[in-house]
Amino acid sequence: MARRQGQVDEKKSEAILDAAAALFAEKGMTASMEEIARVAGVSKQTLYNRFASKLEIAKAMANQRSDAVAAPLKGTGEPVAVLEALAVGLLDRVCHPDKVGSMRGVVLMSADAPEIAQAVYEAGPLRSLKLLSAWLADQTRAGRLDVPDPDEAAEMFTGLVLGHGHLRAMLNVPQIDAAHRARRAREAARVFVAAYAPRRMGRFALGETGA
């Protein structure tokens, strides 16, 4: 069965973003639009019809990854389960051997094109933090957590999850394996939820039974 036009367009956009990720990891901003089109297997006109510049490509890549990391926040499970799923996705994005090249690509960009590095940060990591912060605020309003400063807590949670993940990616040293990532995600979620558990006021919650 023939694919519809929208499906074809989506496949081409995915191919462009995949090609850009590989080239940015290898060359940073010296990678040209022509190279991206060639590796993606599309014409230059097709590339420019979708993305006017490398800046637009980089922002689209960051948005795509942010959406993938934050996807668990759309679920309705218990906070600890949602945070564990988010942590697994975050660790896989930063620590998986197939993903670390993109991290080094952003580092390469930061010196030659700081405006692109800033745009990538805002469209990716910062956007993910804001989505997590909004979710933490919602959980607090619902009484499932008690997070006085959701922005600060969101950044603390990502730090708790990642540990030295970003540093290992930048230095290209061995990352933690899948089993370790799963344990890290589970423990980070448990510790975070315990730290921000709702405060229950009253003498019974304080262990005063009146006996």
C-alpha positions as a Markdown table, in Angstrom:
| # | Residue | x | y | z |
|---|---|---|---|---|
| 1 | Met | 0.0 | 0.0 | 0.0 |
| 2 | Ala | 1.4 | 3.4 | -1.0 |
| 3 | Arg | 2.3 | 5.8 | 1.8 |
| 4 | Arg | 0.4 | 9.0 | 2.0 |
| 5 | Gln | 2.2 | 12.3 | 1.4 |
| 6 | Gly | 2.4 | 13.2 | 5.1 |
| 7 | Gln | 4.1 | 9.9 | 5.8 |
| 8 | Val | 6.6 | 10.5 | 3.1 |
| 9 | Asp | 7.3 | 14.1 | 4.4 |
| 10 | Glu | 7.8 | 12.8 | 7.9 |
| 11 | Lys | 10.2 | 10.1 | 6.8 |
| 12 | Lys | 12.3 | 12.8 | 4.9 |
| 13 | Ser | 12.3 | 15.0 | 8.0 |
| 14 | Glu | 13.5 | 12.2 | 10.2 |
| 15 | Ala | 16.2 | 11.3 | 7.7 |
| 16 | Ile | 17.4 | 15.0 | 7.7 |
| 17 | Leu | 17.5 | 15.1 | 11.5 |
| 18 | Asp | 19.3 | 11.8 | 11.7 |
| 19 | Ala | 21.9 | 12.9 | 9.1 |
| 20 | Ala | 22.4 | 16.3 | 10.9 |
| 21 | Ala | 22.9 | 14.5 | 14.2 |
| 22 | Ala | 25.6 | 12.3 | 12.8 |
| 23 | Leu | 27.4 | 15.2 | 11.0 |
| 24 | Phe | 27.1 | 17.6 | 13.9 |
| 25 | Ala | 28.6 | 15.0 | 16.2 |
| 26 | Glu | 31.5 | 14.5 | 13.7 |
| 27 | Lys | 32.1 | 18.0 | 12.5 |
| 28 | Gly | 30.2 | 20.5 | 14.6 |
| 29 | Met | 29.0 | 23.5 | 12.7 |
| 30 | Thr | 31.5 | 23.0 | 9.9 |
| 31 | Ala | 29.0 | 20.4 | 8.5 |
| 32 | Ser | 27.2 | 22.1 | 5.6 |
| 33 | Met | 23.6 | 22.0 | 4.5 |
| 34 | Glu | 24.7 | 20.3 | 1.3 |
| 35 | Glu | 26.4 | 17.5 | 3.3 |
| 36 | Ile | 23.2 | 17.1 | 5.4 |
| 37 | Ala | 21.1 | 16.8 | 2.3 |
| 38 | Arg | 23.5 | 14.3 | 0.7 |
| 39 | Val | 23.7 | 12.0 | 3.8 |
| 40 | Ala | 19.9 | 12.3 | 4.3 |
| 41 | Gly | 19.3 | 11.2 | 0.7 |
| 42 | Val | 17.2 | 14.3 | -0.2 |
| 43 | Ser | 17.7 | 17.3 | -2.5 |
| 44 | Lys | 18.9 | 20.6 | -1.2 |
| 45 | Gln | 15.5 | 22.1 | -2.2 |
| 46 | Thr | 13.7 | 19.5 | 0.0 |
| 47 | Leu | 16.1 | 20.2 | 2.9 |
| 48 | Tyr | 15.5 | 24.0 | 2.6 |
| 49 | Asn | 11.8 | 23.5 | 2.3 |
| 50 | Arg | 11.8 | 21.9 | 5.7 |
| 51 | Phe | 14.6 | 23.7 | 7.5 |
| 52 | Ala | 15.9 | 27.1 | 6.5 |
| 53 | Ser | 19.2 | 26.8 | 8.3 |
| 54 | Lys | 21.4 | 24.7 | 10.6 |
| 55 | Leu | 19.9 | 26.7 | 13.5 |
| 56 | Glu | 16.4 | 25.4 | 12.6 |
| 57 | Ile | 17.7 | 21.9 | 12.2 |
| 58 | Ala | 19.4 | 22.0 | 15.6 |
| 59 | Lys | 16.3 | 23.4 | 17.3 |
| 60 | Ala | 14.1 | 20.7 | 15.7 |
| 61 | Met | 16.5 | 18.0 | 16.9 |
| 62 | Ala | 16.4 | 19.4 | 20.4 |
| 63 | Asn | 12.6 | 19.6 | 20.4 |
| 64 | Gln | 12.4 | 16.0 | 19.2 |
| 65 | Arg | 14.6 | 14.8 | 22.1 |
| 66 | Ser | 12.8 | 17.0 | 24.6 |
| 67 | Asp | 9.5 | 15.5 | 23.6 |
| 68 | Ala | 10.9 | 11.9 | 23.9 |
| 69 | Val | 12.3 | 12.5 | 27.4 |
| 70 | Ala | 9.2 | 14.3 | 28.7 |
| 71 | Ala | 6.7 | 11.8 | 27.2 |
| 72 | Pro | 6.2 | 10.0 | 30.6 |
| 73 | Leu | 4.9 | 13.2 | 32.1 |
| 74 | Lys | 1.7 | 12.8 | 30.1 |
| 75 | Gly | 0.9 | 9.6 | 31.9 |
| 76 | Thr | -1.4 | 9.2 | 34.9 |
| 77 | Gly | 0.6 | 6.8 | 37.1 |
| 78 | Glu | 2.0 | 7.3 | 40.6 |
| 79 | Pro | 4.7 | 10.0 | 40.8 |
| 80 | Val | 7.4 | 7.5 | 41.5 |
| 81 | Ala | 6.6 | 5.4 | 38.4 |
| 82 | Val | 6.3 | 8.5 | 36.1 |
| 83 | Leu | 9.7 | 9.9 | 37.4 |
| 84 | Glu | 11.4 | 6.5 | 37.0 |
| 85 | Ala | 10.2 | 6.3 | 33.4 |
| 86 | Leu | 11.4 | 9.9 | 32.7 |
| 87 | Ala | 14.7 | 9.0 | 34.3 |
| 88 | Val | 15.2 | 6.0 | 32.1 |
| 89 | Gly | 14.5 | 8.1 | 29.0 |
| 90 | Leu | 16.9 | 10.8 | 30.2 |
| 91 | Leu | 19.7 | 8.3 | 30.9 |
| 92 | Asp | 19.2 | 6.6 | 27.6 |
| 93 | Arg | 19.4 | 9.9 | 25.8 |
| 94 | Val | 22.6 | 11.0 | 27.5 |
| 95 | Cys | 24.4 | 7.7 | 28.4 |
| 96 | His | 23.5 | 5.2 | 25.7 |
| 97 | Pro | 26.6 | 4.5 | 23.5 |
| 98 | Asp | 24.6 | 5.4 | 20.3 |
| 99 | Lys | 23.6 | 8.8 | 21.7 |
| 100 | Val | 26.7 | 10.3 | 23.2 |
| 101 | Gly | 28.0 | 11.6 | 19.9 |
| 102 | Ser | 25.2 | 14.2 | 19.7 |
| 103 | Met | 26.3 | 15.5 | 23.1 |
| 104 | Arg | 29.8 | 16.1 | 21.8 |
| 105 | Gly | 28.3 | 17.7 | 18.7 |
| 106 | Val | 26.6 | 20.3 | 20.9 |
| 107 | Val | 29.9 | 20.9 | 22.6 |
| 108 | Leu | 31.6 | 21.4 | 19.3 |
| 109 | Met | 29.0 | 23.9 | 18.3 |
| 110 | Ser | 29.3 | 26.0 | 21.5 |
| 111 | Ala | 32.6 | 27.6 | 20.5 |
| 112 | Asp | 31.9 | 28.3 | 16.8 |
| 113 | Ala | 28.2 | 29.1 | 17.1 |
| 114 | Pro | 27.2 | 30.1 | 20.6 |
| 115 | Glu | 23.8 | 31.3 | 19.3 |
| 116 | Ile | 23.0 | 27.8 | 18.1 |
| 117 | Ala | 24.3 | 26.2 | 21.3 |
| 118 | Gln | 21.9 | 28.6 | 23.2 |
| 119 | Ala | 19.0 | 27.7 | 20.9 |
| 120 | Val | 19.7 | 24.0 | 21.4 |
| 121 | Tyr | 19.7 | 24.4 | 25.1 |
| 122 | Glu | 16.5 | 26.4 | 25.2 |
| 123 | Ala | 14.7 | 24.0 | 22.8 |
| 124 | Gly | 15.9 | 20.8 | 24.4 |
| 125 | Pro | 17.2 | 20.6 | 28.0 |
| 126 | Leu | 15.6 | 23.9 | 29.2 |
| 127 | Arg | 12.3 | 22.9 | 27.7 |
| 128 | Ser | 12.4 | 19.5 | 29.3 |
| 129 | Leu | 13.1 | 21.2 | 32.7 |
| 130 | Lys | 10.1 | 23.5 | 32.2 |
| 131 | Leu | 7.8 | 20.6 | 31.4 |
| 132 | Leu | 9.0 | 18.7 | 34.5 |
| 133 | Ser | 8.6 | 21.8 | 36.6 |
| 134 | Ala | 5.0 | 22.2 | 35.4 |
| 135 | Trp | 4.3 | 18.6 | 36.2 |
| 136 | Leu | 5.8 | 18.9 | 39.7 |
| 137 | Ala | 3.6 | 21.9 | 40.3 |
| 138 | Asp | 0.6 | 19.9 | 39.1 |
| 139 | Gln | 1.5 | 17.1 | 41.4 |
| 140 | Thr | 1.8 | 19.5 | 44.3 |
| 141 | Arg | -1.6 | 21.0 | 43.7 |
| 142 | Ala | -3.1 | 17.5 | 43.5 |
| 143 | Gly | -1.5 | 16.7 | 46.9 |
| 144 | Arg | 0.7 | 13.8 | 45.6 |
| 145 | Leu | 3.9 | 15.7 | 46.2 |
| 146 | Asp | 5.0 | 18.8 | 48.1 |
| 147 | Val | 7.4 | 20.7 | 46.0 |
| 148 | Pro | 7.9 | 24.4 | 47.1 |
| 149 | Asp | 10.1 | 25.4 | 44.2 |
| 150 | Pro | 9.3 | 23.2 | 41.1 |
| 151 | Asp | 12.0 | 24.9 | 39.0 |
| 152 | Glu | 14.8 | 24.2 | 41.4 |
| 153 | Ala | 13.5 | 20.7 | 42.1 |
| 154 | Ala | 13.3 | 19.8 | 38.4 |
| 155 | Glu | 17.0 | 20.7 | 37.9 |
| 156 | Met | 17.9 | 18.8 | 41.1 |
| 157 | Phe | 16.1 | 15.7 | 39.8 |
| 158 | Thr | 17.9 | 15.7 | 36.5 |
| 159 | Gly | 21.2 | 16.1 | 38.3 |
| 160 | Leu | 20.4 | 13.2 | 40.7 |
| 161 | Val | 19.6 | 11.0 | 37.7 |
| 162 | Leu | 22.5 | 11.9 | 35.4 |
| 163 | Gly | 25.4 | 12.0 | 37.8 |
| 164 | His | 28.5 | 12.2 | 35.6 |
| 165 | Gly | 26.6 | 11.2 | 32.5 |
| 166 | His | 27.2 | 14.5 | 30.7 |
| 167 | Leu | 30.8 | 14.6 | 31.7 |
| 168 | Arg | 31.3 | 11.0 | 30.4 |
| 169 | Ala | 29.6 | 12.0 | 27.1 |
| 170 | Met | 31.8 | 15.0 | 26.6 |
| 171 | Leu | 35.0 | 13.1 | 27.4 |
| 172 | Asn | 34.0 | 10.0 | 25.5 |
| 173 | Val | 34.8 | 7.6 | 28.4 |
| 174 | Pro | 32.7 | 4.5 | 29.1 |
| 175 | Gln | 29.2 | 5.1 | 30.2 |
| 176 | Ile | 27.1 | 3.1 | 32.7 |
| 177 | Asp | 25.4 | 0.1 | 31.1 |
| 178 | Ala | 21.6 | -0.6 | 30.7 |
| 179 | Ala | 21.2 | -2.5 | 34.0 |
| 180 | His | 23.0 | 0.3 | 35.9 |
| 181 | Arg | 20.8 | 2.9 | 34.2 |
| 182 | Ala | 17.7 | 1.1 | 35.2 |
| 183 | Arg | 18.9 | 0.9 | 38.8 |
| 184 | Arg | 19.9 | 4.6 | 38.8 |
| 185 | Ala | 16.5 | 5.6 | 37.4 |
| 186 | Arg | 14.6 | 3.6 | 40.0 |
| 187 | Glu | 16.7 | 4.8 | 43.0 |
| 188 | Ala | 16.6 | 8.5 | 41.8 |
| 189 | Ala | 12.8 | 8.4 | 41.6 |
| 190 | Arg | 12.5 | 6.7 | 45.0 |
| 191 | Val | 14.8 | 9.2 | 46.7 |
| 192 | Phe | 13.2 | 12.2 | 45.0 |
| 193 | Val | 9.6 | 11.2 | 45.9 |
| 194 | Ala | 10.6 | 10.5 | 49.5 |
| 195 | Ala | 12.2 | 13.9 | 49.8 |
| 196 | Tyr | 9.1 | 15.7 | 48.4 |
| 197 | Ala | 6.4 | 13.5 | 50.0 |
| 198 | Pro | 3.4 | 15.5 | 51.1 |
| 199 | Arg | 3.6 | 16.8 | 54.6 |
| 200 | Arg | 0.8 | 15.5 | 56.7 |
| 201 | Met | 0.1 | 17.8 | 59.6 |
| 202 | Gly | -1.6 | 16.8 | 62.9 |
| 203 | Arg | -0.6 | 14.8 | 65.9 |
| 204 | Phe | -1.4 | 11.4 | 64.4 |
| 205 | Ala | 0.9 | 12.1 | 61.4 |
| 206 | Leu | 3.6 | 13.1 | 64.0 |
| 207 | Gly | 3.3 | 9.8 | 65.8 |
| 208 | Glu | 1.3 | 11.2 | 68.7 |
| 209 | Thr | -1.4 | 8.7 | 69.4 |
| 210 | Gly | -2.6 | 10.3 | 72.6 |
| 211 | Ala | -1.7 | 7.2 | 74.6 |
